[in-house]
Amino acid sequence: MAEPNERDRYLKQALRLARRGSGLVSPNPMVGAVLVRGGRVVGAGWHRFYGGAHAEVEALRQAGARAAGATLYVNLEPCDHTGKTPPCTEAIIAAGVKRVTAAMADPNPLVSGRGFRRLRGAGLEVEEAGGAAAAAAAVLNSAYLVRIAERRPFLALKIAQSLDGRIADAAGRSKWITGPEARAYTRRLRFEYDAILVGINTVLEDDPGLDYQPPARPPAAEKTYWKIILDSRARLPLTARCLKRGRVAVAVGRTADPDRVKRLEAAGALVLAGAGERPDLPEVMKKLYKLNIGSVLVEGGAEVFGACLDAGLTDRVYLCLALILLGGRTARPAVLGSGRRLANPARFRLTGTRRLAEDRLLVLDRADGPGT
């Protein structure tokens, strides 16, 4: 086996490659692969888009005959089942690879150790790195791991607020709490998620397009994404900007006007009808899971943020802080809903910080989430 420093270096390279599939491979995981022979990288690749070749196959193609006797470094256990592509284990064995080192096992019931067993059965040396490598791999694929474990999409909140927790001033004005660089960051962030979710009040007040900004590097495939509107009474205007591009799903309650529902469907929206007066968030998440939506970025408003908190569905928070104070008894707080007791709050750990011109970004992951 490789020395720990050498192994970790190649696993980090695999993780960097894997990130290049962000926003395009869901509901699959992001995977990168590096083939090393004689101390030199002879092949590397990543899973570029859903339905495309897996990372291992990309690396093997680049290596060609040099894959024989090489060590494969990959951030996730290779698959041993046929989905949209053949099993990666077959390609690895056929190429004559000698060793496979994976940062972590794949908990997907279709894999879950089968890949490792198949490789060992064919005479390959197999190592599951664990430790810091596994933690980094788990954080990278948090959305995938939550989807597999909890059978729902990964849910992240993006909150732009003042230092005193306000998302609007006492007069109701919310444009703009944060500056242009923070707003540009949000448009780029949307590309990483399968769906953007907002409440109807956000649409009626701001008429957002909810569109993403493509990454600087041209994507390997066209992105499929959804816009989800929580709209109890089907009030979404047919002229709303969010209807002009991408797929739209509108979650309505049982009291929604049938004629409005029909008009939304005629405009191309998928209507998700609920049994209660308001859309039930856990039930909406189950329906999104069945649509193969693996991750959702929630952008407001305060009642929707509160519903996510109350339901215990918040996996990550992107907190954009404007270095201002607003005050005011009627100024809108960032999170409403029923709230939680101090003895049982939703706990998070700080996983990243960033300066966005005059604003500050905190990235916080669920305290008991993947990578802990």
N, C-alpha and C positions, 0 to 999 in steps of 0.2 A: 504494500500500500504506500501511497505517497506520504511524505512528511506533512505534519499538520499545517505548517505555514504554506506549503505548496498547494495542498488540498484546499485550504481556505481561499487562497488567491484565485484558483480556478472556479470555485463555487461562487465567489463574488462576481467573477466575470460572467458566469451563467445567469446570475440574478440581474446584472445590468442588461444583458441581452433580453431577458424575459420581460423587463419593463417596457421594452419597445413594442410589445403587443398590447399595451394598455389601451382600453377603449374599443378594441376590435375583436378580442377572442372570446368574450363572455357568450354563453355560460361556462365555457372551458376555463381552466386556469392559465395564467401567464407562465410560460416555461422557456428557459434558455438552456442551451447545451454546448459544451466545449469538449472537443476530442483532443487528447494530448498523447503524443508518442515520442519517446526519446527526449523528453523535456521541451518539446516544441508543440505549439498548437497547430494541428493539421486540419481542423474543421470546426466550425462554429455556426450556430443558427438559433432561431427562436420561432415560436409559434406566432405567425404573422396575422392571421385572421381566422375566425370561426369557420371550420370546414376545410381550411388549408392544411398543408403538411405540418406535422408536429415538429418540435424543435430538434428532437433526436434525428429524425429523418433529414432535416435540413443540414445538420452537421455532418451526417454520414455522406450525403450527396457531395458536399464540398470536399470531404476528405478522400473520397474514392477508395482506391486500394490501400491508401495509407491508414485506413481505419483498422486494418488487421493488426492485432496485438496492442492496440491503443487503450487508453483509459478514458471513459466517458464521464464527465462531470455534468450533473443536471440538478436543478433545484427541486425537482419533484420526481417521485417514483415513476418510471416508465409504465405506460399502459399495456395491458395484456388482453384487450378486448377489441372487437371491431365496432366502431361507431361510424363516423363520417369518413374515417381513414382506417387502414389495417392496423393491427397491434404493433406498437413500437418495438416490443421485445423481439418479434420475428426479424425485424430489420437489423437490430443490434446483433443478434446471434448470427444471422447470415453474413454480416460484414466481418465477422471474426474479432470483434471487440473482446479484449481480455478482462477488463475490470469496469465496473460501474460504481460510481460514488454519487449518491443522492443526498441532498440536504435533509429531506424528510420523506416519510411515506405519504401516499395519497389516501385520504380517508374515504374517498368515493367507494361505495360498496362494490362497484364494478371493478375496482382495482384492489385497494386495501390489502396489500401484501402479495397479491397474485403476481404482479410484475417481478418483484424480488425473487419469489419462489421459482418462477419460470426461468429466470436468468441463472439462478444457482443450479437448477436442474440441468441446464445446458452446459454446466462446467465453468461459468464465469464467476469471478470474485465479485462480491457485492458488499458495499459498505453504506450504511445509513449514518450520515455524519452527526446528526443531532446537535445539541448545544446551541451556540450562538448562530450557527449556519441555519439550523432548523427554525429558530426564532425569527430570523430575518426573512426566511422563505415564507413563514406563516403570515407575517405582517404584509408582505407583498401580495399574497393571495387571500387576504382577509375576506374579501367578498365571496370568493369561491368556497372557502371553508365554512363560513356562516350559512351559505346556501345549502351546502351538503349536510351540515349538522342540524340546522333548524328548519330546513325546507321552506325558506322564505328569502326574499332579497335582502342583501346587506343595505342598511339604512344609514345615511349620513346627513347631518344637518349643516347647512351653510348659513351662519348668522352674522349679519353686519350690524354692529351696535356701538353706542357710545360707551365711555368708561363706566357710566352709571346704569348700563344695561337697557338703554332705550333704543328702539328701532324707528321711532318717529318723535317729533317734538309735541308740545302741548297743543299745537294747532293741527296736528295730524300730518304734518309734512315729513316725508321720508326721503325725498330726493335732494341731496344725496348725503347719507350718513358718512359713507366712506368715499375715498377719492377714485379717480379714473384708473389708477393702477390696480387697486383692489377689485374694481369691477371687471377689468380685463382678465385678471386672474380667475375670477369666477367663470367667465366664458370659456377659458382654457380648461378649467376643472371639469366643466360639463362633459367634455369629450371623453373623460375617463369613466363615465357612468352610463348605464343602459337607459336610465329614465330620469327625468326632472319632474319633481312633484311640487305643486303649490295649491293653496286654497283659492276658492273663487273670489274672495275679497281682494287678494293680491292681483288677480287678473282684472277685476273691475276698477281697481284704483290705479294700477300702473300699466296695464295692457302690455306685459312683457312678451317678447318673441320666444323666449326660453331656448334660443338656439346656441350652439356651441361654436367656439372658434377652433378651426383645425390646427393641429400642431405644425410647427415650422417644417418638420420633415414630412413630405407627402405620405399620407397613410397608404398601407398596402391594399386596402379595399374600402369601399364606401361604407360608412358607419350607419348601422341601423339603430335608431333611438326612439324613445317614447317621451311624450309629455303627458303627465297625469294631473288631472284637475279634480280636486275634491269639491263637489258642487251639489249640495243636497237637493236643491230645487231646479236644477238644470237651467241656471240663469246665464250660462256662458254665451256671450254674444257671437253670432255667426260671423261677425266682422273682426273677431279677436285675432291679433297677430299670431298667437300660438297655433292657430289652425292652418296657417299658410304653409308650413313645412314640417316634415316628420310625421310620425304616427301619434295620434292623440287618443287617450282614453279618459272618459269622464265618469267618475264615480258618483252616483246619485242615490238619494234616499227614496223610500216608498211613496212619499208625497210629491215627487217630481211630476210636473205637468207632462202628460203623455205626448201632447203635440210638440212641446219643446224637445222632448227626447227624440221624437221622430225626425225633427229638423236637424238635430245634432248628428244623428246617424246618417241622414241624407248628405250632410256636409263631410262625411268620411270619418267621424269620430266613433270609437268603440265605446258603448255605454255599459258601464258595470253597475247593475242594479243591486241595491242592498235592501235588506229586510227592515231596517230601522229608519227613523226619520232622517238621520245623518249617516254618512258612510262610516262603517266600522273599520278602523285602520287595520287591525289584524286580519279581518276578512278580505280587505282590499289587497293586502300583501300576499295572501294565499292565491288570489286571482292573478296577480302579477307574476308570481312564481310559476303558475301554469302557462303563462305567456313566454316563459324562458327568460324573464327579466331577472338578472342576477344582482343588480345594484341600483339603488335609487338615491338621488341627491335631492334633499328637501330644501326649498328656498323660501318657505314662509306660507302664511304669516304666523303671528304669535300663537294663535289657537292651534294651528297645525303642528308647530313645534311642541306645544303642550300636549297634544294628543300622542305624539311620538314618545314623549317622556312618560306620560301616564301608562302607555301600553308596554313600556319596557323594551322598545324596539330600536333604541338609538345605539348604533355601533361606533359612530365617529362624529365628531363635531369639528367643523372648520369655523373658528371664531375670529372674525375680522373686527379688530378693535380700532375705532377712530379715537384719537387722543383728545376727546372733547367731553364736556359735561353738559347735559341738557336740563336735568331736573324737571320739575313740574308734576303736580299730582295727577294730571290727566295724560301725561306723556306715556306713550304705549311701551310697556316692557317687552323684552324679547321673547319671553316664554310665558304662556298663560296655561290653560287647562286646569285640572283639579289640583295638581301639585303633589309633592311627596313630603312625608314627614322627615324631620331632620335625622331621625334615627334610621331612616331607610332611603337615603338619597341615591340618585344615579351617580355612580363613581366612574371617573375617567383618569387616564394617565397621559401626561404630556408626551407626545411623540415627535413634535416638530415645531419650529418657530421660523418666522420669515418676516422681513421688513418689506412692506409694500408702500414705498414713498413715505408719506407721513403716517400711514396706518401700520398696524401690527397684526400678523396672523398667528394664531395658535391652533395647532392640530392636536386633537385629543381623541384617544381611542378608549373604548370601553375597558374598564379596569380588569375584567375577566375575559377579555376578548382574545383572538388568535395572537400568538407570539408571547403570551405571558407565561 
